[in-house]
Amino acid sequence: MNPRVANVKPEQNYTLSITFTNGEVKSFDVKPYMNIGIFKELNDNSLFNSVKPFLGSIQWANGVDLCPDTLYLESK
């Protein structure tokens, strides 16, 4: 099982700085998702900045979330 999200911080250019439960800090690029379905709402900068850790993953104020495995495996 991959580590889960312990903390998340929105950064410029639609990236997230994510701290995982194993202590790793990685950067996740949200831009590839920004034109897909409900993710389009995240183009609103105030909504994008509303991201919070949620049950080992992340969630925005509008309820959009991402799989914690995707976050870990696709982060750099």
PyMOL commands that place a pseudoatom at each C-alpha (Angstrom):
pseudoatom trace, name=CA, resn=MET, resi=1, chain=A, elem=C, hetatm=0, pos=[0.000, 0.000, 0.000]
pseudoatom trace, name=CA, resn=ASN, resi=2, chain=A, elem=C, hetatm=0, pos=[1.284, 3.451, -0.906]
pseudoatom trace, name=CA, resn=PRO, resi=3, chain=A, elem=C, hetatm=0, pos=[1.635, 6.205, 1.696]
pseudoatom trace, name=CA, resn=ARG, resi=4, chain=A, elem=C, hetatm=0, pos=[-1.355, 8.466, 2.229]
pseudoatom trace, name=CA, resn=VAL, resi=5, chain=A, elem=C, hetatm=0, pos=[-1.568, 12.264, 2.288]
pseudoatom trace, name=CA, resn=ALA, resi=6, chain=A, elem=C, hetatm=0, pos=[-0.664, 13.902, 5.589]
pseudoatom trace, name=CA, resn=ASN, resi=7, chain=A, elem=C, hetatm=0, pos=[-0.702, 17.507, 4.362]
pseudoatom trace, name=CA, resn=VAL, resi=8, chain=A, elem=C, hetatm=0, pos=[-1.265, 19.449, 1.141]
pseudoatom trace, name=CA, resn=LYS, resi=9, chain=A, elem=C, hetatm=0, pos=[-0.427, 22.993, 0.108]
pseudoatom trace, name=CA, resn=PRO, resi=10, chain=A, elem=C, hetatm=0, pos=[-1.607, 24.622, -3.132]
pseudoatom trace, name=CA, resn=GLU, resi=11, chain=A, elem=C, hetatm=0, pos=[1.212, 26.191, -5.135]
pseudoatom trace, name=CA, resn=GLN, resi=12, chain=A, elem=C, hetatm=0, pos=[1.380, 28.446, -8.166]
pseudoatom trace, name=CA, resn=ASN, resi=13, chain=A, elem=C, hetatm=0, pos=[0.711, 27.108, -11.645]
pseudoatom trace, name=CA, resn=TYR, resi=14, chain=A, elem=C, hetatm=0, pos=[-1.859, 24.567, -10.392]
pseudoatom trace, name=CA, resn=THR, resi=15, chain=A, elem=C, hetatm=0, pos=[0.527, 22.290, -8.560]
pseudoatom trace, name=CA, resn=LEU, resi=16, chain=A, elem=C, hetatm=0, pos=[0.242, 20.851, -5.078]
pseudoatom trace, name=CA, resn=SER, resi=17, chain=A, elem=C, hetatm=0, pos=[2.990, 20.296, -2.540]
pseudoatom trace, name=CA, resn=ILE, resi=18, chain=A, elem=C, hetatm=0, pos=[2.018, 17.081, -0.783]
pseudoatom trace, name=CA, resn=THR, resi=19, chain=A, elem=C, hetatm=0, pos=[3.509, 15.625, 2.377]
pseudoatom trace, name=CA, resn=PHE, resi=20, chain=A, elem=C, hetatm=0, pos=[2.885, 11.897, 2.642]
pseudoatom trace, name=CA, resn=THR, resi=21, chain=A, elem=C, hetatm=0, pos=[2.649, 9.764, 5.773]
pseudoatom trace, name=CA, resn=ASN, resi=22, chain=A, elem=C, hetatm=0, pos=[6.135, 8.347, 5.124]
pseudoatom trace, name=CA, resn=GLY, resi=23, chain=A, elem=C, hetatm=0, pos=[7.600, 11.880, 5.346]
pseudoatom trace, name=CA, resn=GLU, resi=24, chain=A, elem=C, hetatm=0, pos=[8.164, 12.339, 1.604]
pseudoatom trace, name=CA, resn=VAL, resi=25, chain=A, elem=C, hetatm=0, pos=[7.264, 15.729, 0.146]
pseudoatom trace, name=CA, resn=LYS, resi=26, chain=A, elem=C, hetatm=0, pos=[6.347, 15.629, -3.534]
pseudoatom trace, name=CA, resn=SER, resi=27, chain=A, elem=C, hetatm=0, pos=[4.855, 17.933, -6.145]
pseudoatom trace, name=CA, resn=PHE, resi=28, chain=A, elem=C, hetatm=0, pos=[1.678, 16.966, -8.012]
pseudoatom trace, name=CA, resn=ASP, resi=29, chain=A, elem=C, hetatm=0, pos=[0.719, 18.734, -11.236]
pseudoatom trace, name=CA, resn=VAL, resi=30, chain=A, elem=C, hetatm=0, pos=[-3.063, 19.152, -11.466]
pseudoatom trace, name=CA, resn=LYS, resi=31, chain=A, elem=C, hetatm=0, pos=[-2.990, 20.816, -14.920]
pseudoatom trace, name=CA, resn=PRO, resi=32, chain=A, elem=C, hetatm=0, pos=[-3.512, 17.568, -16.911]
pseudoatom trace, name=CA, resn=TYR, resi=33, chain=A, elem=C, hetatm=0, pos=[-6.877, 17.158, -15.142]
pseudoatom trace, name=CA, resn=MET, resi=34, chain=A, elem=C, hetatm=0, pos=[-8.058, 20.770, -15.473]
pseudoatom trace, name=CA, resn=ASN, resi=35, chain=A, elem=C, hetatm=0, pos=[-10.082, 20.242, -18.670]
pseudoatom trace, name=CA, resn=ILE, resi=36, chain=A, elem=C, hetatm=0, pos=[-11.860, 17.054, -17.588]
pseudoatom trace, name=CA, resn=GLY, resi=37, chain=A, elem=C, hetatm=0, pos=[-15.421, 17.121, -16.236]
pseudoatom trace, name=CA, resn=ILE, resi=38, chain=A, elem=C, hetatm=0, pos=[-15.817, 18.536, -12.741]
pseudoatom trace, name=CA, resn=PHE, resi=39, chain=A, elem=C, hetatm=0, pos=[-12.075, 19.277, -12.547]
pseudoatom trace, name=CA, resn=LYS, resi=40, chain=A, elem=C, hetatm=0, pos=[-12.761, 22.270, -14.851]
pseudoatom trace, name=CA, resn=GLU, resi=41, chain=A, elem=C, hetatm=0, pos=[-14.160, 24.055, -11.790]
pseudoatom trace, name=CA, resn=LEU, resi=42, chain=A, elem=C, hetatm=0, pos=[-10.634, 24.078, -10.329]
pseudoatom trace, name=CA, resn=ASN, resi=43, chain=A, elem=C, hetatm=0, pos=[-9.667, 26.777, -12.858]
pseudoatom trace, name=CA, resn=ASP, resi=44, chain=A, elem=C, hetatm=0, pos=[-11.195, 29.134, -10.282]
pseudoatom trace, name=CA, resn=ASN, resi=45, chain=A, elem=C, hetatm=0, pos=[-8.092, 29.995, -8.268]
pseudoatom trace, name=CA, resn=SER, resi=46, chain=A, elem=C, hetatm=0, pos=[-9.974, 30.453, -4.994]
pseudoatom trace, name=CA, resn=LEU, resi=47, chain=A, elem=C, hetatm=0, pos=[-11.523, 26.994, -5.383]
pseudoatom trace, name=CA, resn=PHE, resi=48, chain=A, elem=C, hetatm=0, pos=[-8.168, 25.457, -6.318]
pseudoatom trace, name=CA, resn=ASN, resi=49, chain=A, elem=C, hetatm=0, pos=[-6.657, 26.970, -3.166]
pseudoatom trace, name=CA, resn=SER, resi=50, chain=A, elem=C, hetatm=0, pos=[-9.387, 25.384, -1.008]
pseudoatom trace, name=CA, resn=VAL, resi=51, chain=A, elem=C, hetatm=0, pos=[-7.697, 21.955, -1.164]
pseudoatom trace, name=CA, resn=LYS, resi=52, chain=A, elem=C, hetatm=0, pos=[-7.355, 20.121, 2.168]
pseudoatom trace, name=CA, resn=PRO, resi=53, chain=A, elem=C, hetatm=0, pos=[-6.231, 16.676, 3.304]
pseudoatom trace, name=CA, resn=PHE, resi=54, chain=A, elem=C, hetatm=0, pos=[-9.209, 14.310, 3.500]
pseudoatom trace, name=CA, resn=LEU, resi=55, chain=A, elem=C, hetatm=0, pos=[-9.237, 10.658, 4.641]
pseudoatom trace, name=CA, resn=GLY, resi=56, chain=A, elem=C, hetatm=0, pos=[-5.681, 9.997, 3.440]
pseudoatom trace, name=CA, resn=SER, resi=57, chain=A, elem=C, hetatm=0, pos=[-6.184, 11.847, 0.183]
pseudoatom trace, name=CA, resn=ILE, resi=58, chain=A, elem=C, hetatm=0, pos=[-7.183, 15.412, -0.766]
pseudoatom trace, name=CA, resn=GLN, resi=59, chain=A, elem=C, hetatm=0, pos=[-10.462, 17.169, -1.422]
pseudoatom trace, name=CA, resn=TRP, resi=60, chain=A, elem=C, hetatm=0, pos=[-11.500, 20.596, -2.675]
pseudoatom trace, name=CA, resn=ALA, resi=61, chain=A, elem=C, hetatm=0, pos=[-14.433, 22.628, -1.324]
pseudoatom trace, name=CA, resn=ASN, resi=62, chain=A, elem=C, hetatm=0, pos=[-16.648, 21.483, -4.231]
pseudoatom trace, name=CA, resn=GLY, resi=63, chain=A, elem=C, hetatm=0, pos=[-16.116, 17.810, -3.295]
pseudoatom trace, name=CA, resn=VAL, resi=64, chain=A, elem=C, hetatm=0, pos=[-13.623, 16.976, -6.060]
pseudoatom trace, name=CA, resn=ASP, resi=65, chain=A, elem=C, hetatm=0, pos=[-10.975, 14.541, -4.880]
pseudoatom trace, name=CA, resn=LEU, resi=66, chain=A, elem=C, hetatm=0, pos=[-8.193, 12.362, -6.256]
pseudoatom trace, name=CA, resn=CYS, resi=67, chain=A, elem=C, hetatm=0, pos=[-7.117, 8.825, -5.473]
pseudoatom trace, name=CA, resn=PRO, resi=68, chain=A, elem=C, hetatm=0, pos=[-4.269, 8.788, -2.927]
pseudoatom trace, name=CA, resn=ASP, resi=69, chain=A, elem=C, hetatm=0, pos=[-2.405, 6.199, -5.015]
pseudoatom trace, name=CA, resn=THR, resi=70, chain=A, elem=C, hetatm=0, pos=[-2.567, 8.486, -8.063]
pseudoatom trace, name=CA, resn=LEU, resi=71, chain=A, elem=C, hetatm=0, pos=[-1.265, 11.365, -5.975]
pseudoatom trace, name=CA, resn=TYR, resi=72, chain=A, elem=C, hetatm=0, pos=[1.679, 9.341, -4.702]
pseudoatom trace, name=CA, resn=LEU, resi=73, chain=A, elem=C, hetatm=0, pos=[2.592, 7.543, -7.921]
pseudoatom trace, name=CA, resn=GLU, resi=74, chain=A, elem=C, hetatm=0, pos=[2.272, 10.570, -10.241]
pseudoatom trace, name=CA, resn=SER, resi=75, chain=A, elem=C, hetatm=0, pos=[3.963, 13.112, -7.960]
pseudoatom trace, name=CA, resn=LYS, resi=76, chain=A, elem=C, hetatm=0, pos=[7.582, 14.076, -8.445]
for i in range(1, 76): cmd.bond("trace and resi %d" % i, "trace and resi %d" % (i + 1))
show_as sticks, trace
zoom trace
